[in-house]
C-alpha cells in the first residue's frame, strides 16, 4: 500500500508537469500568434498610409492634367469651329498660333507603385475593409481603361506635331510659349493650315480623343477622392 501510494503521487506529479508544459506551449503559441497578427496589422497600416500619400500626390497631378486637357479641348474646338466658317475666320494670324500653342500634351504622370505592390504581393486579399478592397479593384480596372484613351490621345498629338513640322512653322507657335523664341522669318504665318482638310482631320482626332481621355480623368478623380477618404488614418 505504501508503494502504491508513492506510485500515485509520482503519477499525479508527472501529470501535473505535463499539464504545465502544455499550458506553457499554448501560451507561447498564443503570444506568437498575437505578435504575428500585430506585425501584419502594422504592415497593413503602413501600406495603407503609403498608399494614401501616393493617392494624394496623384490627385494634385491629375487636377493639373485636367486643366491642361480642358485647354487643349477648347483650343481645338475653337479652331474647328473657325474652319467651318467659310466667310469669316476670326482665328487668323497670331490668334491662330496662340490657340495652336495651347494644344498641349496632357497625360497624367501618376505613380502606381503602392497599388502595384499591393496587387502583385497578394496583400489585397488581406485588406479587411471590403469597400476599400472593391475601390482598389475598380481603380485598377479604370486605369487599364484609361490607358487605352491615353494611347489614342498620344497618337493624335504626335500626328499634330508631325503635321506642323511638315507643313507649318513651330517657331510661330512656340513664340507664344517661350519668351526667347521670336517667330519664323521663313514662314511667318500658319494661316494656310486652316484651309487644309488633313489639318482639320488632325485637329478633329485630337479633339475627340482628348475629350474621351478627359472624361475618364474626371471619372477616375471621383474614385481617387473616395480612395483617399478610405485610406486616411
TIMIDO-256163 format. One record per residue (C-alpha): x, y, z. Coordinates in nm, 2 decimals. Each point is the difference from the previous one (the first is absolute). Example, Ala and Ser with C-alpha at 12.3 -4.5 7.8 and 13.67 -1.06 7.14 Angstrom:
<site X="1.23" Y="-0.45" Z="0.78"/>
<site X="0.14" Y="0.34" Z="-0.07"/>
% end
This chain:
<site X="0.00" Y="0.00" Z="0.00"/>
<site X="0.29" Y="0.23" Z="0.08"/>
<site X="0.15" Y="-0.08" Z="-0.34"/>
<site X="-0.33" Y="0.06" Z="-0.17"/>
<site X="-0.04" Y="0.33" Z="0.18"/>
<site X="0.35" Y="0.11" Z="-0.13"/>
<site X="-0.09" Y="-0.10" Z="-0.35"/>
<site X="-0.32" Y="0.20" Z="0.01"/>
<site X="0.19" Y="0.31" Z="0.12"/>
<site X="0.25" Y="-0.04" Z="-0.28"/>
<site X="-0.28" Y="-0.04" Z="-0.26"/>
<site X="-0.17" Y="0.31" Z="0.13"/>
<site X="0.33" Y="0.19" Z="-0.01"/>
<site X="0.07" Y="-0.11" Z="-0.35"/>
<site X="-0.35" Y="0.09" Z="-0.12"/>
<site X="0.03" Y="0.34" Z="0.16"/>
<site X="0.34" Y="0.06" Z="-0.17"/>
<site X="-0.15" Y="-0.10" Z="-0.34"/>
<site X="-0.30" Y="0.23" Z="0.05"/>
<site X="0.24" Y="0.29" Z="0.09"/>
<site X="0.21" Y="-0.07" Z="-0.32"/>
<site X="-0.31" Y="-0.01" Z="-0.22"/>
<site X="-0.13" Y="0.32" Z="0.16"/>
<site X="0.34" Y="0.16" Z="-0.06"/>
<site X="0.00" Y="-0.11" Z="-0.37"/>
<site X="-0.35" Y="0.13" Z="-0.05"/>
<site X="0.09" Y="0.34" Z="0.16"/>
<site X="0.31" Y="0.02" Z="-0.22"/>
<site X="-0.20" Y="-0.08" Z="-0.31"/>
<site X="-0.26" Y="0.26" Z="0.09"/>
<site X="0.26" Y="0.27" Z="0.06"/>
<site X="0.17" Y="-0.09" Z="-0.33"/>
<site X="-0.33" Y="0.02" Z="-0.19"/>
<site X="-0.07" Y="0.33" Z="0.17"/>
<site X="0.34" Y="0.13" Z="-0.10"/>
<site X="-0.05" Y="-0.12" Z="-0.36"/>
<site X="-0.34" Y="0.16" Z="-0.02"/>
<site X="0.13" Y="0.32" Z="0.15"/>
<site X="0.29" Y="0.01" Z="-0.25"/>
<site X="-0.24" Y="-0.07" Z="-0.29"/>
<site X="-0.23" Y="0.28" Z="0.12"/>
<site X="0.29" Y="0.25" Z="0.03"/>
<site X="0.12" Y="-0.10" Z="-0.35"/>
<site X="-0.35" Y="0.04" Z="-0.14"/>
<site X="-0.05" Y="0.34" Z="0.16"/>
<site X="0.34" Y="0.11" Z="-0.14"/>
<site X="-0.10" Y="-0.12" Z="-0.34"/>
<site X="-0.33" Y="0.19" Z="0.02"/>
<site X="0.19" Y="0.31" Z="0.12"/>
<site X="0.24" Y="-0.01" Z="-0.29"/>
<site X="-0.29" Y="-0.06" Z="-0.24"/>
<site X="-0.18" Y="0.31" Z="0.14"/>
<site X="0.31" Y="0.22" Z="-0.06"/>
<site X="0.03" Y="-0.13" Z="-0.35"/>
<site X="-0.36" Y="0.06" Z="-0.08"/>
<site X="0.01" Y="0.36" Z="0.13"/>
<site X="0.30" Y="0.07" Z="-0.22"/>
<site X="-0.18" Y="-0.15" Z="-0.29"/>
<site X="-0.31" Y="0.22" Z="0.06"/>
<site X="0.22" Y="0.32" Z="-0.02"/>
<site X="0.15" Y="-0.12" Z="-0.33"/>
<site X="-0.34" Y="-0.11" Z="-0.13"/>
<site X="-0.16" Y="0.34" Z="0.06"/>
<site X="0.29" Y="0.17" Z="-0.18"/>
<site X="-0.04" Y="-0.24" Z="-0.29"/>
<site X="-0.37" Y="0.05" Z="-0.03"/>
<site X="0.05" Y="0.38" Z="-0.03"/>
<site X="0.25" Y="-0.05" Z="-0.28"/>
<site X="-0.24" Y="-0.25" Z="-0.17"/>
<site X="-0.28" Y="0.25" Z="0.02"/>
<site X="0.22" Y="0.27" Z="-0.15"/>
<site X="0.09" Y="-0.23" Z="-0.29"/>
<site X="-0.37" Y="-0.10" Z="-0.06"/>
<site X="-0.11" Y="0.37" Z="0.00"/>
<site X="0.27" Y="0.10" Z="-0.24"/>
<site X="-0.06" Y="-0.28" Z="-0.25"/>
<site X="-0.37" Y="0.06" Z="0.02"/>
<site X="0.04" Y="0.37" Z="-0.08"/>
<site X="0.22" Y="-0.08" Z="-0.29"/>
<site X="-0.24" Y="-0.26" Z="-0.14"/>
<site X="-0.29" Y="0.25" Z="0.04"/>
<site X="0.21" Y="0.26" Z="-0.19"/>
<site X="0.07" Y="-0.24" Z="-0.28"/>
<site X="-0.37" Y="-0.07" Z="-0.04"/>
<site X="-0.06" Y="0.37" Z="-0.07"/>
<site X="0.09" Y="0.06" Z="-0.36"/>
<site X="-0.08" Y="0.37" Z="-0.01"/>
<site X="0.18" Y="0.14" Z="0.30"/>
<site X="0.29" Y="-0.15" Z="0.20"/>
<site X="0.06" Y="0.17" Z="0.33"/>
<site X="0.29" Y="-0.22" Z="0.10"/>
<site X="0.25" Y="0.11" Z="-0.26"/>
<site X="0.36" Y="0.14" Z="0.06"/>
<site X="0.13" Y="0.00" Z="0.36"/>
<site X="-0.33" Y="-0.11" Z="0.14"/>
<site X="0.03" Y="-0.32" Z="-0.20"/>
<site X="0.35" Y="-0.07" Z="0.12"/>
<site X="-0.10" Y="0.08" Z="0.36"/>
<site X="-0.27" Y="-0.26" Z="-0.02"/>
<site X="0.24" Y="-0.25" Z="-0.15"/>
<site X="0.24" Y="0.06" Z="0.28"/>
<site X="-0.27" Y="-0.11" Z="0.25"/>
<site X="-0.04" Y="-0.34" Z="-0.16"/>
<site X="0.23" Y="-0.16" Z="0.27"/>
<site X="0.10" Y="-0.35" Z="0.08"/>
<site X="-0.21" Y="-0.07" Z="0.32"/>
<site X="0.06" Y="-0.35" Z="0.11"/>
<site X="-0.03" Y="-0.07" Z="0.37"/>
<site X="0.34" Y="-0.08" Z="0.15"/>
<site X="-0.13" Y="-0.21" Z="0.28"/>
<site X="0.17" Y="-0.24" Z="0.25"/>
<site X="-0.13" Y="-0.36" Z="0.03"/>
<site X="0.28" Y="-0.13" Z="0.21"/>
<site X="-0.20" Y="-0.09" Z="0.31"/>
<site X="-0.31" Y="-0.12" Z="-0.19"/>
<site X="0.22" Y="-0.23" Z="-0.21"/>
<site X="0.18" Y="-0.12" Z="0.31"/>
<site X="-0.33" Y="-0.09" Z="0.18"/>
<site X="-0.13" Y="-0.18" Z="-0.31"/>
<site X="0.32" Y="-0.20" Z="-0.08"/>
<site X="0.07" Y="-0.10" Z="0.36"/>
<site X="-0.35" Y="-0.13" Z="0.05"/>
<site X="-0.05" Y="0.23" Z="0.30"/>
<site X="-0.32" Y="0.13" Z="-0.16"/>
<site X="-0.17" Y="-0.32" Z="0.13"/>
<site X="0.10" Y="0.09" Z="0.35"/>
<site X="-0.17" Y="0.34" Z="-0.01"/>
<site X="-0.28" Y="-0.04" Z="0.26"/>
<site X="-0.22" Y="0.29" Z="-0.12"/>
<site X="-0.20" Y="-0.15" Z="-0.28"/>
<site X="-0.10" Y="0.35" Z="-0.14"/>
<site X="0.36" Y="0.11" Z="-0.01"/>
<site X="0.09" Y="-0.33" Z="-0.18"/>
<site X="-0.27" Y="0.05" Z="-0.26"/>
<site X="0.11" Y="0.36" Z="-0.05"/>
<site X="0.36" Y="-0.12" Z="-0.07"/>
<site X="-0.12" Y="-0.26" Z="-0.24"/>
<site X="-0.21" Y="0.26" Z="-0.18"/>
<site X="0.29" Y="0.23" Z="-0.01"/>
<site X="0.22" Y="-0.26" Z="-0.17"/>
<site X="-0.27" Y="-0.07" Z="-0.25"/>
<site X="-0.05" Y="0.37" Z="-0.07"/>
<site X="0.37" Y="0.07" Z="-0.05"/>
<site X="0.01" Y="-0.28" Z="-0.26"/>
<site X="-0.29" Y="0.16" Z="-0.19"/>
<site X="0.17" Y="0.35" Z="0.03"/>
<site X="0.32" Y="-0.13" Z="-0.16"/>
<site X="-0.19" Y="-0.08" Z="-0.32"/>
<site X="-0.12" Y="0.36" Z="-0.03"/>
<site X="0.35" Y="0.14" Z="0.10"/>
<site X="0.16" Y="-0.21" Z="-0.28"/>
<site X="-0.25" Y="0.13" Z="-0.26"/>
<site X="0.05" Y="0.36" Z="0.12"/>
<site X="0.38" Y="-0.05" Z="-0.02"/>
<site X="-0.03" Y="-0.11" Z="-0.36"/>
<site X="-0.23" Y="0.30" Z="-0.08"/>
<site X="0.24" Y="0.24" Z="0.16"/>
<site X="0.30" Y="-0.14" Z="-0.18"/>
<site X="-0.20" Y="0.02" Z="-0.33"/>
<site X="-0.06" Y="0.37" Z="0.08"/>
<site X="0.38" Y="0.06" Z="0.07"/>
<site X="0.11" Y="-0.18" Z="-0.31"/>
<site X="-0.25" Y="0.19" Z="-0.22"/>
<site X="0.12" Y="0.34" Z="0.13"/>
<site X="0.36" Y="-0.11" Z="-0.06"/>
<site X="-0.07" Y="-0.09" Z="-0.36"/>
<site X="-0.25" Y="0.28" Z="-0.10"/>
<site X="0.02" Y="0.28" Z="0.25"/>
<site X="0.23" Y="0.19" Z="0.23"/>
<site X="0.07" Y="-0.11" Z="0.35"/>
<site X="0.19" Y="0.32" Z="0.07"/>
<site X="-0.31" Y="0.21" Z="-0.06"/>
<site X="-0.19" Y="-0.22" Z="0.25"/>
<site X="0.29" Y="-0.02" Z="0.25"/>
<site X="0.03" Y="0.38" Z="0.03"/>
<site X="-0.32" Y="-0.01" Z="0.20"/>
<site X="0.15" Y="-0.25" Z="0.24"/>
<site X="0.36" Y="0.11" Z="0.03"/>
<site X="0.12" Y="0.36" Z="0.05"/>
<site X="0.33" Y="-0.05" Z="-0.19"/>
<site X="-0.17" Y="-0.13" Z="-0.31"/>
<site X="-0.06" Y="0.28" Z="-0.24"/>
<site X="-0.19" Y="-0.17" Z="-0.28"/>
<site X="0.09" Y="-0.11" Z="-0.35"/>
<site X="0.13" Y="0.21" Z="-0.29"/>
<site X="-0.04" Y="-0.29" Z="-0.24"/>
<site X="-0.37" Y="-0.06" Z="0.08"/>
<site X="-0.13" Y="0.29" Z="0.20"/>
<site X="-0.36" Y="-0.13" Z="0.00"/>
<site X="-0.19" Y="-0.33" Z="0.04"/>
<site X="-0.32" Y="0.13" Z="-0.16"/>
<site X="0.02" Y="-0.24" Z="-0.29"/>
<site X="-0.05" Y="-0.29" Z="0.24"/>
<site X="-0.36" Y="0.10" Z="0.05"/>
<site X="-0.07" Y="-0.08" Z="-0.37"/>
<site X="0.13" Y="-0.36" Z="0.03"/>
<site X="-0.24" Y="-0.29" Z="0.03"/>
<site X="0.28" Y="-0.21" Z="0.14"/>
<site X="0.06" Y="0.26" Z="0.27"/>
<site X="-0.37" Y="0.00" Z="0.08"/>
<site X="0.02" Y="-0.38" Z="0.04"/>
<site X="0.30" Y="0.04" Z="0.22"/>
<site X="-0.18" Y="0.25" Z="0.23"/>
<site X="-0.31" Y="-0.21" Z="0.00"/>
<site X="0.18" Y="-0.31" Z="0.11"/>
<site X="0.18" Y="0.19" Z="0.27"/>
<site X="-0.33" Y="0.15" Z="0.12"/>
<site X="-0.18" Y="-0.34" Z="0.01"/>
<site X="0.26" Y="-0.20" Z="0.19"/>
<site X="0.09" Y="0.28" Z="0.24"/>
<site X="-0.37" Y="0.04" Z="0.08"/>
<site X="-0.03" Y="-0.38" Z="0.07"/>
<site X="0.31" Y="0.01" Z="0.21"/>
<site X="-0.11" Y="0.30" Z="0.21"/>
<site X="-0.33" Y="-0.18" Z="0.07"/>
<site X="0.19" Y="-0.30" Z="0.13"/>
<site X="0.22" Y="0.23" Z="0.21"/>
<site X="-0.31" Y="0.15" Z="0.16"/>
<site X="-0.15" Y="-0.34" Z="0.07"/>
<site X="0.33" Y="-0.12" Z="0.15"/>
<site X="0.02" Y="0.32" Z="0.21"/>
<site X="-0.33" Y="-0.10" Z="0.18"/>
<site X="0.15" Y="-0.34" Z="0.09"/>
<site X="0.32" Y="0.16" Z="0.10"/>
<site X="-0.17" Y="0.22" Z="0.25"/>
<site X="-0.19" Y="-0.30" Z="0.15"/>
<site X="0.33" Y="-0.20" Z="0.03"/>
<site X="0.16" Y="0.29" Z="0.17"/>
<site X="-0.29" Y="0.02" Z="0.25"/>
<site X="0.02" Y="-0.37" Z="0.07"/>
<site X="0.38" Y="-0.01" Z="0.05"/>
<site X="0.01" Y="0.31" Z="0.22"/>
<site X="0.14" Y="-0.11" Z="0.34"/>
% end
